[in-house]
Amino acid sequence: MAAAAQPRLHIIYGNDEVKLNDARTTLVAKFLAPEDRAGNLTEMRGPGNHPFKLEKMLPELTAELGTISLLPGLPRVVVVYNLSELYGSTSYRKPASASTPAKKKSGADPIKAAEDFFLGQFQESENAVIFVCEEDEDKNKAVDENGALFRLFTRVGARQCFREKPIVRDLEDELYAANWIGAIEMLRRWRDRAGSESTVRMKQYRAISQFVELLLQTKCVLAAQENGRPPGDLIPASMFPSINRFPENRRRQLQKIAKMYSFEDIRRMVESIHCVQRLMYPTGEETFVPDWFEALEQILSERAAGVASLSEA
């Protein structure tokens, strides 16, 4: 029985840059030996840091993949980086809104053109294409696995996903384990990685503020139970975040932490969170605005200092 032919279209994606690069190198090596890559390997990137638009690069891509190698038996291999449509939900089958008249298109739909090529002419050649998509959680940049182009590529070829756990989950793990020093280190690593990315600061703030709010809810529930009162009415069903919607293991972790602190301790944490929010969005009338990140970090530093003083006592 003959072995099945290896796929000639590959899409590799995720936020683990090292594994993405290793996968790209391995795939290229499956098609071309190092000495055969000159003239047979083409890499296509968008201008600067901007992703490629399918409409602009498809003619060049199909021309490359439609060309026969000068050396018999050798395929041409094209590597395409960060194709824009793979990050969205563009679909040529999406109907127009009933309230909005459909706009006439100036040309053919690029996704339909790609489908015609990859299900037609591409099947008759020996050439190969590798789509590499780098994801970035800080920029809300992720491959849409339900997108029309992604579904087409996985229908024609093979996919590999290389995703690390989002850094916000690592921060949450440290918080719910009451590892305050570890949480500070994770927060700093996140800041250093994201640089000046403006969308990140709200994610960092929300991770800490949600934890503090859930800690307060847990403290209230425990107090109600200790006083023989039903805790169900304390947290409305519409509240978000709500401790009632969290997994049991997280609730147990929060209960353990809540028993470590008094209501006054948690009240100061809530007050500090509100202070951070004011620093993030100053009115413009302040004479001096401290660094919001240092204020956020200070909330965890105070918890770490409190744990240290308890252990010394």
Helices and strands as residue ranges (DSSP letters): E 9-14, H 17-31, G 34-36, E 41-44, H 54-65, E 77-81, G 84-87, H 110-119, G 121-124, E 128-134, G 137-139, H 148-156, E 158-161, H 167-176, H 180-194, H 198-226, G 231-234, G 243-245, H 248-258, H 263-280, H 292-312
